[in-house]
Structure formats: structure tokens, C-alpha cells
């Protein structure tokens, strides 16, 4: 058995296109594993600077489609994004002082939240 020691490893396909990147060279203890499809879509796993695990599914243009993470209390948070990278739905507890919630977005703005119900639209004159 042979052990390879490195802080970054890039595996390429037969066309020299990166397909798997293992990277522990980030500052603050961040470590990442990125898996790329031929089209450029990706699944990314990482440990953030606070030691919390995160995951993202990215579209070909590197915009998030879905993210999942554990917060400091060990609870799961999920976000779903539109093709422009704006939030569609967010589930979970985003701040230690908040209750868990479901937020629904339209054009990147909250239009409904389980914390406060439907947001009233502003009158235009």
C-alpha cells in the first residue's frame, strides 16, 4: 500500500479536464472535495472554517442548485436556488436565536415565511 501526501490533488480525465479535486490547502482548516461532470455541473463537499460540513450541487455555470449544511447545533439547513442563483426555498434554523422556518422566495425576495405568514405587497400609486 502506498500513501500519497499532498495538500491538493486534481484528477483529470483522458482529455485533461479536472473531474475530481481534493483540496486541503485552504486557509482556516477548510477542506473540499469537488466532483465534476463532463458538462461542468458539480457536487461539492466541504468543511468550513468552523468545522461544519456543507454540501452543494452546482449547475454548469457554477451557480448553486441545492445546498445542505449542519449548523452549530447540529441541525440541517437546506436551500434551493433558481437558474439565476437566487433563493427559491430555504428550510432550517439560520441563526441560533431563530426558530426553524420555511421561507419561499420570488425573484430573490421572501414572499412567504412560516415565521410570519405571507408578506403584504406594497401599494403603488
PEGI-V718177 format. One record per residue. N is the residue number from 1. RES is the residue in one small letter. SS is DSSP state (@ for helix, = for strand, . for the rest). PHI is phi as a letter, one per 20 degrees, with the letter a starting at -180 (NA if undefined). Layout:
n->N res->RES ss->SS phi->PHI
n->N res->RES ss->SS phi->PHI
This chain:
n->1 res->x ss->. phi->NA
n->2 res->x ss->. phi->d
n->3 res->x ss->. phi->d
n->4 res->x ss->. phi->d
n->5 res->x ss->. phi->d
n->6 res->x ss->. phi->b
n->7 res->x ss->. phi->e
n->8 res->x ss->= phi->b
n->9 res->x ss->= phi->c
n->10 res->x ss->= phi->d
n->11 res->x ss->= phi->d
n->12 res->x ss->= phi->d
n->13 res->x ss->. phi->e
n->14 res->x ss->. phi->f
n->15 res->x ss->. phi->e
n->16 res->x ss->. phi->m
n->17 res->x ss->. phi->e
n->18 res->x ss->= phi->g
n->19 res->x ss->= phi->d
n->20 res->x ss->= phi->c
n->21 res->x ss->= phi->c
n->22 res->x ss->= phi->d
n->23 res->x ss->= phi->c
n->24 res->x ss->. phi->d
n->25 res->x ss->. phi->e
n->26 res->x ss->. phi->f
n->27 res->x ss->@ phi->f
n->28 res->x ss->@ phi->m
n->29 res->x ss->@ phi->m
n->30 res->x ss->. phi->f
n->31 res->x ss->= phi->c
n->32 res->x ss->= phi->c
n->33 res->x ss->= phi->c
n->34 res->x ss->= phi->d
n->35 res->x ss->= phi->d
n->36 res->x ss->= phi->d
n->37 res->x ss->. phi->e
n->38 res->x ss->. phi->f
n->39 res->x ss->. phi->e
n->40 res->x ss->. phi->o
n->41 res->x ss->. phi->f
n->42 res->x ss->= phi->b
n->43 res->x ss->= phi->d
n->44 res->x ss->= phi->c
n->45 res->x ss->= phi->c
n->46 res->x ss->= phi->b
n->47 res->x ss->= phi->d
n->48 res->x ss->. phi->f
n->49 res->x ss->. phi->f
n->50 res->x ss->. phi->e
n->51 res->x ss->. phi->n
n->52 res->x ss->. phi->e
n->53 res->x ss->= phi->f
n->54 res->x ss->= phi->c
n->55 res->x ss->= phi->b
n->56 res->x ss->= phi->b
n->57 res->x ss->= phi->d
n->58 res->x ss->= phi->d
n->59 res->x ss->. phi->f
n->60 res->x ss->. phi->g
n->61 res->x ss->. phi->e
n->62 res->x ss->. phi->m
n->63 res->x ss->. phi->e
n->64 res->x ss->= phi->f
n->65 res->x ss->= phi->d
n->66 res->x ss->= phi->b
n->67 res->x ss->= phi->c
n->68 res->x ss->= phi->c
n->69 res->x ss->= phi->b
n->70 res->x ss->= phi->d
n->71 res->x ss->. phi->e
n->72 res->x ss->. phi->g
n->73 res->x ss->. phi->e
n->74 res->x ss->. phi->n
n->75 res->x ss->. phi->e
n->76 res->x ss->= phi->e
n->77 res->x ss->= phi->c
n->78 res->x ss->= phi->c
n->79 res->x ss->= phi->c
n->80 res->x ss->= phi->d
n->81 res->x ss->= phi->c
n->82 res->x ss->. phi->e
n->83 res->x ss->. phi->f
n->84 res->x ss->. phi->e
n->85 res->x ss->. phi->n
n->86 res->x ss->. phi->e
n->87 res->x ss->= phi->g
n->88 res->x ss->= phi->d
n->89 res->x ss->= phi->b
n->90 res->x ss->= phi->c
n->91 res->x ss->= phi->c
n->92 res->x ss->= phi->p
n->93 res->x ss->. phi->d
n->94 res->x ss->. phi->e
n->95 res->x ss->. phi->b
n->96 res->x ss->. phi->f
n->97 res->x ss->. phi->e
n->98 res->x ss->. phi->e
n->99 res->x ss->. phi->e
n->100 res->x ss->. phi->f
n->101 res->x ss->= phi->b
n->102 res->x ss->= phi->d
n->103 res->x ss->= phi->c
n->104 res->x ss->= phi->d
n->105 res->x ss->= phi->d
n->106 res->x ss->= phi->c
n->107 res->x ss->. phi->l
n->108 res->x ss->. phi->n
n->109 res->x ss->= phi->d
n->110 res->x ss->= phi->f
n->111 res->x ss->= phi->d
n->112 res->x ss->= phi->b
n->113 res->x ss->= phi->c
n->114 res->x ss->. phi->f
n->115 res->x ss->. phi->f
n->116 res->x ss->. phi->c
n->117 res->x ss->= phi->m
n->118 res->x ss->= phi->f
n->119 res->x ss->. phi->f
n->120 res->x ss->. phi->f
n->121 res->x ss->. phi->f
n->122 res->x ss->. phi->f
n->123 res->x ss->. phi->f
n->124 res->x ss->. phi->d
n->125 res->x ss->. phi->d
